[in-house]
Amino acid sequence: MPPAAAPQVVAYREVRHFQPDDWLHHETIAVRGRLHDWTIPAHRHQGLHQIHLLASGRVRATIDGTAHRLDAPALWMIAPGTVHGFAYAADSAGQQVTVPTPALAQALAPSPALAARLTRSIILGREAVAPDVDACALLFARIAEEFGQSRPGRAEALAALATLLVVWVLRQGGAADGPLQRQAARDALTHRYRALIELHFRRRHQLAFYADALGVTADHLSRVCRATTGQPALALLHERLLLEARRALAYSGATVEAVARDLGFEDPAYFSRFFGRHAGRPPSRYRAAVGDGRDAPPDGGVDGTAGARRY
């Protein structure tokens, strides 16, 4: 079986509103649902976070190869680079907000533990959302109102409302996290390291680069990461590289050499050895195994209880 078609990469300019002071984009689920017969093909965004609220109906959502069935009310926040797509029940209703990740990270910079959690998607099912759905729906409604008008301070109001919405999501997602995520959330250094990995993992920097950027020694960084996650710092970096490699091999037709170059490996043979050592088989055999169903597509990078397939 040939590899799956490469997921579309959707740029912010393709979804943004045509106002000079936009800080985000807002639209209803029905806008693209009706356009695509309620089935949104697999795609991903670079440098964007999307927050979706399903107010009525249901969806079969797929994130990095993991399928979830969600009944309203449900909410999910998709982190940049995550492959996702959706199959909605006809006439489902809800809203989505798209925010440039750098702007969101800057807004949350005073809280490193919260900002670091932006690197992972969060999916909240009915049990997590229903008790406080009115507060969440009100935030979406206020964003929609402000987005549709041109009042003074529009950009500032949108920034404040979007930040409140994301804080709401992160709080709810934190309540749904397992012990490992709660333990990691208590250590801001580990979170800051993960955030730096997300920014720089394609450049193949050594661990010393990250330690210097964080103002600590490489040994100290590794000890902290091992205490909070059970893995040393280098293993976390390799884990992120491996996830992106598995995504590219499973969801695109790029050659192994092209995948290696995209991830900063000058020598494709070295990349193949790296992948084989960490994935248990060489890249070509992994791709073939995913294609014929003998291996699962990537399912990393997701927090929460249930997930998505969407635009």
Phi and psi restraints in degrees (value plus and minus 20) as a CYANA .aco file:
   2 PRO   PHI     -90.6   -50.6
   2 PRO   PSI     138.9   178.9
   3 PRO   PHI     -81.0   -41.0
   3 PRO   PSI     133.3   173.3
   4 ALA   PHI     -83.9   -43.9
   4 ALA   PSI     133.4   173.4
   5 ALA   PHI     -81.5   -41.5
   5 ALA   PSI     127.4   167.4
   6 ALA   PHI     -84.4   -44.4
   6 ALA   PSI     113.5   153.5
   7 PRO   PHI     -86.9   -46.9
   7 PRO   PSI     123.3   163.3
   8 GLN   PHI     -86.5   -46.5
   8 GLN   PSI     119.3   159.3
   9 VAL   PHI    -119.9   -79.9
   9 VAL   PSI      96.0   136.0
  10 VAL   PHI    -117.6   -77.6
  10 VAL   PSI     101.7   141.7
  11 ALA   PHI    -105.3   -65.3
  11 ALA   PSI     136.1   176.1
  12 TYR   PHI     -81.9   -41.9
  12 TYR   PSI     -55.5   -15.5
  13 ARG   PHI     -82.9   -42.9
  13 ARG   PSI     -40.1    -0.1
  14 GLU   PHI    -102.0   -62.0
  14 GLU   PSI     -32.7     7.3
  15 VAL   PHI    -142.9  -102.9
  15 VAL   PSI     -23.1    16.9
  16 ARG   PHI    -100.0   -60.0
  16 ARG   PSI     135.8   175.8
  17 HIS   PHI     -99.5   -59.5
  17 HIS   PSI     130.3   170.3
  18 PHE   PHI    -111.0   -71.0
  18 PHE   PSI      44.1    84.1
  19 GLN   PHI    -146.2  -106.2
  19 GLN   PSI     123.1   163.1
  20 PRO   PHI     -89.9   -49.9
  20 PRO   PSI     -38.3     1.7
  21 ASP   PHI    -133.2   -93.2
  21 ASP   PSI       8.7    48.7
  22 ASP   PHI     -86.0   -46.0
  22 ASP   PSI     118.4   158.4
  23 TRP   PHI    -131.4   -91.4
  23 TRP   PSI     -35.2     4.8
  24 LEU   PHI    -178.5  -138.5
  24 LEU   PSI     156.7   196.7
  25 HIS   PHI    -144.5  -104.5
  25 HIS   PSI     118.3   158.3
  26 HIS   PHI    -146.1  -106.1
  26 HIS   PSI     119.5   159.5
  27 GLU   PHI    -178.0  -138.0
  27 GLU   PSI     144.3   184.3
  28 THR   PHI    -104.2   -64.2
  28 THR   PSI     137.3   177.3
  29 ILE   PHI     -79.6   -39.6
  29 ILE   PSI     -53.7   -13.7
  30 ALA   PHI     -84.4   -44.4
  30 ALA   PSI     -45.7    -5.7
  31 VAL   PHI     -76.8   -36.8
  31 VAL   PSI     -73.1   -33.1
  32 ARG   PHI    -108.4   -68.4
  32 ARG   PSI     -44.8    -4.8
  33 GLY   PHI     -79.7   -39.7
  33 GLY   PSI     -69.2   -29.2
  34 ARG   PHI     -88.8   -48.8
  34 ARG   PSI     -55.2   -15.2
  35 LEU   PHI     -84.2   -44.2
  35 LEU   PSI     -55.2   -15.2
  36 HIS   PHI    -130.4   -90.4
  36 HIS   PSI       3.5    43.5
  37 ASP   PHI      35.9    75.9
  37 ASP   PSI      18.8    58.8
  38 TRP   PHI      46.0    86.0
  38 TRP   PSI      -6.5    33.5
  39 THR   PHI    -146.5  -106.5
  39 THR   PSI      93.4   133.4
  40 ILE   PHI    -119.8   -79.8
  40 ILE   PSI      99.9   139.9
  41 PRO   PHI     -87.2   -47.2
  41 PRO   PSI     141.3   181.3
  42 ALA   PHI     -79.4   -39.4
  42 ALA   PSI     115.0   155.0
  43 HIS   PHI    -181.1  -141.1
  43 HIS   PSI     157.6   197.6
  44 ARG   PHI    -170.9  -130.9
  44 ARG   PSI     140.2   180.2
  45 HIS   PHI    -135.5   -95.5
  45 HIS   PSI     122.5   162.5
  46 GLN   PHI    -123.4   -83.4
  46 GLN   PSI     109.8   149.8
  47 GLY   PHI      52.2    92.2
  47 GLY   PSI       1.9    41.9
  48 LEU   PHI    -154.8  -114.8
  48 LEU   PSI     122.8   162.8
  49 HIS   PHI    -127.7   -87.7
  49 HIS   PSI     120.3   160.3
  50 GLN   PHI    -143.4  -103.4
  50 GLN   PSI     113.4   153.4
  51 ILE   PHI    -136.7   -96.7
  51 ILE   PSI     105.7   145.7
  52 HIS   PHI    -139.4   -99.4
  52 HIS   PSI     115.0   155.0
  53 LEU   PHI    -137.8   -97.8
  53 LEU   PSI      98.6   138.6
  54 LEU   PHI    -114.4   -74.4
  54 LEU   PSI      88.4   128.4
  55 ALA   PHI    -109.1   -69.1
  55 ALA   PSI     -51.0   -11.0
  56 SER   PHI    -171.2  -131.2
  56 SER   PSI     133.0   173.0
  57 GLY   PHI      75.9   115.9
  57 GLY   PSI    -176.5  -136.5
  58 ARG   PHI    -174.5  -134.5
  58 ARG   PSI     145.6   185.6
  59 VAL   PHI    -168.7  -128.7
  59 VAL   PSI     125.5   165.5
  60 ARG   PHI    -123.0   -83.0
  60 ARG   PSI      91.8   131.8
  61 ALA   PHI    -131.9   -91.9
  61 ALA   PSI     120.1   160.1
  62 THR   PHI    -146.8  -106.8
  62 THR   PSI     105.3   145.3
  63 ILE   PHI    -147.6  -107.6
  63 ILE   PSI      97.9   137.9
  64 ASP   PHI      28.8    68.8
  64 ASP   PSI      23.3    63.3
  65 GLY   PHI      67.5   107.5
  65 GLY   PSI     -26.1    13.9
  66 THR   PHI    -119.7   -79.7
  66 THR   PSI     103.6   143.6
  67 ALA   PHI    -114.3   -74.3
  67 ALA   PSI     123.4   163.4
  68 HIS   PHI    -159.4  -119.4
  68 HIS   PSI     126.2   166.2
  69 ARG   PHI    -131.6   -91.6
  69 ARG   PSI     103.1   143.1
  70 LEU   PHI    -141.6  -101.6
  70 LEU   PSI     110.9   150.9
  71 ASP   PHI    -125.4   -85.4
  71 ASP   PSI     123.0   163.0
  72 ALA   PHI     -84.5   -44.5
  72 ALA   PSI     128.3   168.3
  73 PRO   PHI    -100.8   -60.8
  73 PRO   PSI     123.7   163.7
  74 ALA   PHI    -169.2  -129.2
  74 ALA   PSI     138.2   178.2
  75 LEU   PHI    -166.5  -126.5
  75 LEU   PSI     125.5   165.5
  76 TRP   PHI    -165.9  -125.9
  76 TRP   PSI     127.3   167.3
  77 MET   PHI    -140.5  -100.5
  77 MET   PSI     101.2   141.2
  78 ILE   PHI    -118.2   -78.2
  78 ILE   PSI     103.9   143.9
  79 ALA   PHI    -100.3   -60.3
  79 ALA   PSI     136.0   176.0
  80 PRO   PHI     -77.4   -37.4
  80 PRO   PSI     123.2   163.2
  81 GLY   PHI      63.3   103.3
  81 GLY   PSI     -28.3    11.7
  82 THR   PHI     -99.8   -59.8
  82 THR   PSI     106.0   146.0
  83 VAL   PHI     -94.9   -54.9
  83 VAL   PSI     106.0   146.0
  84 HIS   PHI    -169.2  -129.2
  84 HIS   PSI     132.4   172.4
  85 GLY   PHI    -179.3  -139.3
  85 GLY   PSI     143.4   183.4
  86 PHE   PHI    -158.9  -118.9
  86 PHE   PSI     125.4   165.4
  87 ALA   PHI    -144.5  -104.5
  87 ALA   PSI      83.4   123.4
  88 TYR   PHI    -110.1   -70.1
  88 TYR   PSI     130.1   170.1
  89 ALA   PHI     -86.2   -46.2
  89 ALA   PSI     120.6   160.6
  90 ALA   PHI     -75.4   -35.4
  90 ALA   PSI     120.0   160.0
  91 ASP   PHI      47.4    87.4
  91 ASP   PSI       1.2    41.2
  92 SER   PHI     -83.2   -43.2
  92 SER   PSI     135.1   175.1
  93 ALA   PHI    -150.9  -110.9
  93 ALA   PSI     128.2   168.2
  94 GLY   PHI     148.8   188.8
  94 GLY   PSI    -188.4  -148.4
  95 GLN   PHI    -160.3  -120.3
  95 GLN   PSI     139.5   179.5
  96 GLN   PHI    -161.9  -121.9
  96 GLN   PSI     127.1   167.1
  97 VAL   PHI    -146.3  -106.3
  97 VAL   PSI     112.0   152.0
  98 THR   PHI    -133.6   -93.6
  98 THR   PSI     106.7   146.7
  99 VAL   PHI    -149.1  -109.1
  99 VAL   PSI     112.1   152.1
 100 PRO   PHI     -81.3   -41.3
 100 PRO   PSI     107.2   147.2
 101 THR   PHI     -78.1   -38.1
 101 THR   PSI     -62.8   -22.8
 102 PRO   PHI     -79.2   -39.2
 102 PRO   PSI     -59.3   -19.3
 103 ALA   PHI     -86.4   -46.4
 103 ALA   PSI     -59.1   -19.1
 104 LEU   PHI     -88.3   -48.3
 104 LEU   PSI     -62.2   -22.2
 105 ALA   PHI     -82.5   -42.5
 105 ALA   PSI     -58.3   -18.3
 106 GLN   PHI     -85.8   -45.8
 106 GLN   PSI     -60.1   -20.1
 107 ALA   PHI     -83.6   -43.6
 107 ALA   PSI     -52.2   -12.2
 108 LEU   PHI    -117.4   -77.4
 108 LEU   PSI     -15.8    24.2
 109 ALA   PHI     -75.6   -35.6
 109 ALA   PSI     -54.6   -14.6
 110 PRO   PHI     -84.2   -44.2
 110 PRO   PSI     -33.8     6.2
 111 SER   PHI    -142.1  -102.1
 111 SER   PSI      63.5   103.5
 112 PRO   PHI     -76.6   -36.6
 112 PRO   PSI     -55.7   -15.7
 113 ALA   PHI     -84.8   -44.8
 113 ALA   PSI     -59.9   -19.9
 114 LEU   PHI     -90.6   -50.6
 114 LEU   PSI     -66.0   -26.0
 115 ALA   PHI     -79.6   -39.6
 115 ALA   PSI     -58.2   -18.2
 116 ALA   PHI     -85.2   -45.2
 116 ALA   PSI     -48.4    -8.4
 117 ARG   PHI     -93.4   -53.4
 117 ARG   PSI     -26.4    13.6
 118 LEU   PHI     -87.5   -47.5
 118 LEU   PSI     -36.2     3.8
 119 THR   PHI     -95.0   -55.0
 119 THR   PSI     -29.0    11.0
 120 ARG   PHI    -145.0  -105.0
 120 ARG   PSI     122.5   162.5
 121 SER   PHI     -92.8   -52.8
 121 SER   PSI     131.6   171.6
 122 ILE   PHI    -148.4  -108.4
 122 ILE   PSI     110.9   150.9
 123 ILE   PHI    -147.8  -107.8
 123 ILE   PSI     103.4   143.4
 124 LEU   PHI    -140.3  -100.3
 124 LEU   PSI     101.3   141.3
 125 GLY   PHI    -103.6   -63.6
 125 GLY   PSI    -191.8  -151.8
 126 ARG   PHI     -78.6   -38.6
 126 ARG   PSI     -62.2   -22.2
 127 GLU   PHI     -83.4   -43.4
 127 GLU   PSI     -54.9   -14.9
 128 ALA   PHI     -99.3   -59.3
 128 ALA   PSI     -53.0   -13.0
 129 VAL   PHI    -109.8   -69.8
 129 VAL   PSI     -61.2   -21.2
 130 ALA   PHI     -73.4   -33.4
 130 ALA   PSI     -62.1   -22.1
 131 PRO   PHI     -81.0   -41.0
 131 PRO   PSI     -45.9    -5.9
 132 ASP   PHI    -148.4  -108.4
 132 ASP   PSI       5.0    45.0
 133 VAL   PHI     -84.9   -44.9
 133 VAL   PSI     -51.1   -11.1
 134 ASP   PHI     -83.5   -43.5
 134 ASP   PSI     -61.1   -21.1
 135 ALA   PHI     -85.2   -45.2
 135 ALA   PSI     -61.0   -21.0
 136 CYS   PHI     -85.8   -45.8
 136 CYS   PSI     -66.6   -26.6
 137 ALA   PHI     -81.2   -41.2
 137 ALA   PSI     -55.2   -15.2
 138 LEU   PHI     -85.0   -45.0
 138 LEU   PSI     -60.3   -20.3
 139 LEU   PHI     -82.6   -42.6
 139 LEU   PSI     -63.9   -23.9
 140 PHE   PHI     -80.7   -40.7
 140 PHE   PSI     -62.7   -22.7
 141 ALA   PHI     -83.4   -43.4
 141 ALA   PSI     -60.3   -20.3
 142 ARG   PHI     -89.3   -49.3
 142 ARG   PSI     -55.9   -15.9
 143 ILE   PHI     -83.7   -43.7
 143 ILE   PSI     -65.1   -25.1
 144 ALA   PHI     -80.7   -40.7
 144 ALA   PSI     -62.5   -22.5
 145 GLU   PHI     -83.4   -43.4
 145 GLU   PSI     -67.5   -27.5
 146 GLU   PHI     -87.6   -47.6
 146 GLU   PSI     -58.6   -18.6
 147 PHE   PHI     -83.1   -43.1
 147 PHE   PSI     -55.4   -15.4
 148 GLY   PHI    -102.7   -62.7
 148 GLY   PSI     -19.7    20.3
 149 GLN   PHI    -142.2  -102.2
 149 GLN   PSI     156.1   196.1
 150 SER   PHI    -150.7  -110.7
 150 SER   PSI      28.7    68.7
 151 ARG   PHI    -100.6   -60.6
 151 ARG   PSI     136.5   176.5
 152 PRO   PHI     -76.1   -36.1
 152 PRO   PSI     121.4   161.4
 153 GLY   PHI      57.2    97.2
 153 GLY   PSI      -2.3    37.7
 154 ARG   PHI     -77.8   -37.8
 154 ARG   PSI     -69.4   -29.4
 155 ALA   PHI     -82.0   -42.0
 155 ALA   PSI     -62.0   -22.0
 156 GLU   PHI     -85.4   -45.4
 156 GLU   PSI     -60.1   -20.1
 157 ALA   PHI     -85.5   -45.5
 157 ALA   PSI     -62.5   -22.5
 158 LEU   PHI     -83.5   -43.5
 158 LEU   PSI     -60.8   -20.8
 159 ALA   PHI     -82.2   -42.2
 159 ALA   PSI     -64.2   -24.2
 160 ALA   PHI     -85.5   -45.5
 160 ALA   PSI     -62.8   -22.8
 161 LEU   PHI     -88.1   -48.1
 161 LEU   PSI     -61.6   -21.6
 162 ALA   PHI     -83.9   -43.9
 162 ALA   PSI     -59.1   -19.1
 163 THR   PHI     -83.5   -43.5
 163 THR   PSI     -62.9   -22.9
 164 LEU   PHI     -80.4   -40.4
 164 LEU   PSI     -61.5   -21.5
 165 LEU   PHI     -83.6   -43.6
 165 LEU   PSI     -65.3   -25.3
 166 VAL   PHI     -87.5   -47.5
 166 VAL   PSI     -58.0   -18.0
 167 VAL   PHI     -80.6   -40.6
 167 VAL   PSI     -61.1   -21.1
 168 TRP   PHI     -78.8   -38.8
 168 TRP   PSI     -65.4   -25.4
 169 VAL   PHI     -83.4   -43.4
 169 VAL   PSI     -65.5   -25.5
 170 LEU   PHI     -85.2   -45.2
 170 LEU   PSI     -56.2   -16.2
 171 ARG   PHI     -85.4   -45.4
 171 ARG   PSI     -66.5   -26.5
 172 GLN   PHI     -84.2   -44.2
 172 GLN   PSI     -61.2   -21.2
 173 GLY   PHI     -85.1   -45.1
 173 GLY   PSI     -54.9   -14.9
 174 GLY   PHI     -84.0   -44.0
 174 GLY   PSI     -56.3   -16.3
 175 ALA   PHI     -87.3   -47.3
 175 ALA   PSI     -47.2    -7.2
 176 ALA   PHI    -109.7   -69.7
 176 ALA   PSI     -30.6     9.4
 177 ASP   PHI     -85.7   -45.7
 177 ASP   PSI     133.4   173.4
 178 GLY   PHI    -101.3   -61.3
 178 GLY   PSI     159.9   199.9
 179 PRO   PHI     -78.5   -38.5
 179 PRO   PSI     -56.0   -16.0
 180 LEU   PHI     -84.1   -44.1
 180 LEU   PSI     -64.1   -24.1
 181 GLN   PHI     -87.2   -47.2
 181 GLN   PSI     -58.2   -18.2
 182 ARG   PHI     -84.8   -44.8
 182 ARG   PSI     -59.5   -19.5
 183 GLN   PHI     -84.6   -44.6
 183 GLN   PSI     -65.0   -25.0
 184 ALA   PHI     -84.9   -44.9
 184 ALA   PSI     -54.2   -14.2
 185 ALA   PHI     -83.8   -43.8
 185 ALA   PSI     -42.5    -2.5
 186 ARG   PHI    -100.6   -60.6
 186 ARG   PSI     -26.4    13.6
 187 ASP   PHI    -140.9  -100.9
 187 ASP   PSI      81.5   121.5
 188 ALA   PHI     -84.4   -44.4
 188 ALA   PSI     -50.1   -10.1
 189 LEU   PHI     -82.6   -42.6
 189 LEU   PSI     -63.6   -23.6
 190 THR   PHI     -82.4   -42.4
 190 THR   PSI     -61.0   -21.0
 191 HIS   PHI     -85.3   -45.3
 191 HIS   PSI     -61.9   -21.9
 192 ARG   PHI     -83.6   -43.6
 192 ARG   PSI     -57.4   -17.4
 193 TYR   PHI     -83.9   -43.9
 193 TYR   PSI     -65.2   -25.2
 194 ARG   PHI     -80.1   -40.1
 194 ARG   PSI     -60.8   -20.8
 195 ALA   PHI     -83.1   -43.1
 195 ALA   PSI     -60.5   -20.5
 196 LEU   PHI     -86.1   -46.1
 196 LEU   PSI     -58.8   -18.8
 197 ILE   PHI     -77.3   -37.3
 197 ILE   PSI     -65.4   -25.4
 198 GLU   PHI     -80.5   -40.5
 198 GLU   PSI     -53.6   -13.6
 199 LEU   PHI     -97.6   -57.6
 199 LEU   PSI     -51.6   -11.6
 200 HIS   PHI    -144.1  -104.1
 200 HIS   PSI     -17.1    22.9
 201 PHE   PHI     -83.8   -43.8
 201 PHE   PSI     -44.8    -4.8
 202 ARG   PHI     -94.6   -54.6
 202 ARG   PSI     -29.7    10.3
 203 ARG   PHI    -116.3   -76.3
 203 ARG   PSI     -21.1    18.9
 204 ARG   PHI      38.5    78.5
 204 ARG   PSI      20.9    60.9
 205 HIS   PHI     -90.0   -50.0
 205 HIS   PSI     130.5   170.5
 206 GLN   PHI     -95.9   -55.9
 206 GLN   PSI     144.6   184.6
 207 LEU   PHI     -80.0   -40.0
 207 LEU   PSI     -52.3   -12.3
 208 ALA   PHI     -80.2   -40.2
 208 ALA   PSI     -52.3   -12.3
 209 PHE   PHI     -79.8   -39.8
 209 PHE   PSI     -66.4   -26.4
 210 TYR   PHI     -89.3   -49.3
 210 TYR   PSI     -61.1   -21.1
 211 ALA   PHI     -82.3   -42.3
 211 ALA   PSI     -63.3   -23.3
 212 ASP   PHI     -82.4   -42.4
 212 ASP   PSI     -62.3   -22.3
 213 ALA   PHI     -83.6   -43.6
 213 ALA   PSI     -49.5    -9.5
 214 LEU   PHI    -112.4   -72.4
 214 LEU   PSI     -25.6    14.4
 215 GLY   PHI      55.4    95.4
 215 GLY   PSI       9.2    49.2
 216 VAL   PHI    -154.4  -114.4
 216 VAL   PSI     150.8   190.8
 217 THR   PHI    -102.1   -62.1
 217 THR   PSI     138.5   178.5
 218 ALA   PHI     -82.5   -42.5
 218 ALA   PSI     -58.1   -18.1
 219 ASP   PHI     -83.6   -43.6
 219 ASP   PSI     -62.8   -22.8
 220 HIS   PHI     -84.7   -44.7
 220 HIS   PSI     -62.8   -22.8
 221 LEU   PHI     -80.0   -40.0
 221 LEU   PSI     -62.3   -22.3
 222 SER   PHI     -85.9   -45.9
 222 SER   PSI     -60.7   -20.7
 223 ARG   PHI     -83.4   -43.4
 223 ARG   PSI     -62.5   -22.5
 224 VAL   PHI     -85.3   -45.3
 224 VAL   PSI     -64.9   -24.9
 225 CYS   PHI     -82.5   -42.5
 225 CYS   PSI     -60.7   -20.7
 226 ARG   PHI     -84.6   -44.6
 226 ARG   PSI     -58.1   -18.1
 227 ALA   PHI     -89.1   -49.1
 227 ALA   PSI     -55.3   -15.3
 228 THR   PHI    -114.4   -74.4
 228 THR   PSI     -44.9    -4.9
 229 THR   PHI    -142.0  -102.0
 229 THR   PSI     -33.9     6.1
 230 GLY   PHI      66.8   106.8
 230 GLY   PSI     -20.4    19.6
 231 GLN   PHI    -148.8  -108.8
 231 GLN   PSI     125.4   165.4
 232 PRO   PHI     -90.2   -50.2
 232 PRO   PSI     145.6   185.6
 233 ALA   PHI     -79.2   -39.2
 233 ALA   PSI     -61.8   -21.8
 234 LEU   PHI     -83.6   -43.6
 234 LEU   PSI     -56.3   -16.3
 235 ALA   PHI     -84.3   -44.3
 235 ALA   PSI     -56.7   -16.7
 236 LEU   PHI     -85.2   -45.2
 236 LEU   PSI     -59.6   -19.6
 237 LEU   PHI     -84.9   -44.9
 237 LEU   PSI     -65.1   -25.1
 238 HIS   PHI     -84.6   -44.6
 238 HIS   PSI     -56.3   -16.3
 239 GLU   PHI     -80.6   -40.6
 239 GLU   PSI     -62.2   -22.2
 240 ARG   PHI     -88.9   -48.9
 240 ARG   PSI     -60.7   -20.7
 241 LEU   PHI     -81.0   -41.0
 241 LEU   PSI     -64.1   -24.1
 242 LEU   PHI     -84.0   -44.0
 242 LEU   PSI     -61.3   -21.3
 243 LEU   PHI     -79.2   -39.2
 243 LEU   PSI     -65.8   -25.8
 244 GLU   PHI     -86.9   -46.9
 244 GLU   PSI     -56.4   -16.4
 245 ALA   PHI     -84.0   -44.0
 245 ALA   PSI     -63.9   -23.9
 246 ARG   PHI     -84.3   -44.3
 246 ARG   PSI     -58.9   -18.9
 247 ARG   PHI     -79.3   -39.3
 247 ARG   PSI     -69.4   -29.4
 248 ALA   PHI     -82.6   -42.6
 248 ALA   PSI     -61.6   -21.6
 249 LEU   PHI     -90.3   -50.3
 249 LEU   PSI     -54.1   -14.1
 250 ALA   PHI    -101.7   -61.7
 250 ALA   PSI     -56.1   -16.1
 251 TYR   PHI    -129.7   -89.7
 251 TYR   PSI     -23.9    16.1
 252 SER   PHI    -150.3  -110.3
 252 SER   PSI     145.0   185.0
 253 GLY   PHI    -117.0   -77.0
 253 GLY   PSI      -6.8    33.2
 254 ALA   PHI     -81.0   -41.0
 254 ALA   PSI     124.1   164.1
 255 THR   PHI     -87.9   -47.9
 255 THR   PSI     141.3   181.3
 256 VAL   PHI     -79.6   -39.6
 256 VAL   PSI     -58.7   -18.7
 257 GLU   PHI     -82.9   -42.9
 257 GLU   PSI     -60.8   -20.8
 258 ALA   PHI     -87.6   -47.6
 258 ALA   PSI     -59.8   -19.8
 259 VAL   PHI     -82.3   -42.3
 259 VAL   PSI     -62.8   -22.8
 260 ALA   PHI     -80.2   -40.2
 260 ALA   PSI     -67.0   -27.0
 261 ARG   PHI     -82.7   -42.7
 261 ARG   PSI     -61.6   -21.6
 262 ASP   PHI     -82.3   -42.3
 262 ASP   PSI     -48.0    -8.0
 263 LEU   PHI    -117.8   -77.8
 263 LEU   PSI      -8.3    31.7
 264 GLY   PHI      67.2   107.2
 264 GLY   PSI     -10.2    29.8
 265 PHE   PHI    -109.4   -69.4
 265 PHE   PSI      95.5   135.5
 266 GLU   PHI     -92.4   -52.4
 266 GLU   PSI     -48.8    -8.8
 267 ASP   PHI    -130.2   -90.2
 267 ASP   PSI      89.3   129.3
 268 PRO   PHI     -78.1   -38.1
 268 PRO   PSI     -52.3   -12.3
 269 ALA   PHI     -85.4   -45.4
 269 ALA   PSI     -58.9   -18.9
 270 TYR   PHI     -86.3   -46.3
 270 TYR   PSI     -60.0   -20.0
 271 PHE   PHI     -80.0   -40.0
 271 PHE   PSI     -63.2   -23.2
 272 SER   PHI     -81.7   -41.7
 272 SER   PSI     -60.4   -20.4
 273 ARG   PHI     -86.9   -46.9
 273 ARG   PSI     -61.8   -21.8
 274 PHE   PHI     -79.2   -39.2
 274 PHE   PSI     -68.9   -28.9
 275 PHE   PHI     -83.3   -43.3
 275 PHE   PSI     -64.5   -24.5
 276 GLY   PHI     -83.0   -43.0
 276 GLY   PSI     -58.3   -18.3
 277 ARG   PHI     -85.4   -45.4
 277 ARG   PSI     -57.7   -17.7
 278 HIS   PHI    -114.3   -74.3
 278 HIS   PSI     -46.5    -6.5
 279 ALA   PHI    -122.7   -82.7
 279 ALA   PSI     -30.0    10.0
 280 GLY   PHI      66.6   106.6
 280 GLY   PSI     -21.2    18.8
 281 ARG   PHI    -180.4  -140.4
 281 ARG   PSI     134.7   174.7
 282 PRO   PHI     -86.6   -46.6
 282 PRO   PSI     142.8   182.8
 283 PRO   PHI     -76.1   -36.1
 283 PRO   PSI     -64.2   -24.2
 284 SER   PHI     -84.2   -44.2
 284 SER   PSI     -58.7   -18.7
 285 ARG   PHI     -91.4   -51.4
 285 ARG   PSI     -55.8   -15.8
 286 TYR   PHI     -82.7   -42.7
 286 TYR   PSI     -67.1   -27.1
 287 ARG   PHI     -79.5   -39.5
 287 ARG   PSI     -63.8   -23.8
 288 ALA   PHI     -83.9   -43.9
 288 ALA   PSI     -59.6   -19.6
 289 ALA   PHI     -87.1   -47.1
 289 ALA   PSI     -58.5   -18.5
 290 VAL   PHI     -85.9   -45.9
 290 VAL   PSI     -60.6   -20.6
 291 GLY   PHI     -82.9   -42.9
 291 GLY   PSI     -56.5   -16.5
 292 ASP   PHI    -121.6   -81.6
 292 ASP   PSI      -9.3    30.7
 293 GLY   PHI      66.0   106.0
 293 GLY   PSI     -13.8    26.2
 294 ARG   PHI    -103.0   -63.0
 294 ARG   PSI     -32.7     7.3
 295 ASP   PHI    -158.0  -118.0
 295 ASP   PSI     132.8   172.8
 296 ALA   PHI    -106.1   -66.1
 296 ALA   PSI     125.9   165.9
 297 PRO   PHI     -87.2   -47.2
 297 PRO   PSI     147.3   187.3
 298 PRO   PHI     -80.8   -40.8
 298 PRO   PSI     120.2   160.2
 299 ASP   PHI    -151.4  -111.4
 299 ASP   PSI      -1.4    38.6
 300 GLY   PHI    -104.2   -64.2
 300 GLY   PSI     154.0   194.0
 301 GLY   PHI      57.9    97.9
 301 GLY   PSI       3.8    43.8
 302 VAL   PHI    -151.0  -111.0
 302 VAL   PSI     108.3   148.3
 303 ASP   PHI    -123.5   -83.5
 303 ASP   PSI     136.7   176.7
 304 GLY   PHI      94.2   134.2
 304 GLY   PSI    -182.6  -142.6
 305 THR   PHI    -134.3   -94.3
 305 THR   PSI     -41.4    -1.4
 306 ALA   PHI    -185.2  -145.2
 306 ALA   PSI     135.0   175.0
 307 GLY   PHI    -155.7  -115.7
 307 GLY   PSI    -182.8  -142.8
 308 ALA   PHI    -161.0  -121.0
 308 ALA   PSI     140.3   180.3
 309 ARG   PHI    -153.9  -113.9
 309 ARG   PSI      79.5   119.5
 310 ARG   PHI    -185.9  -145.9
 310 ARG   PSI     148.1   188.1
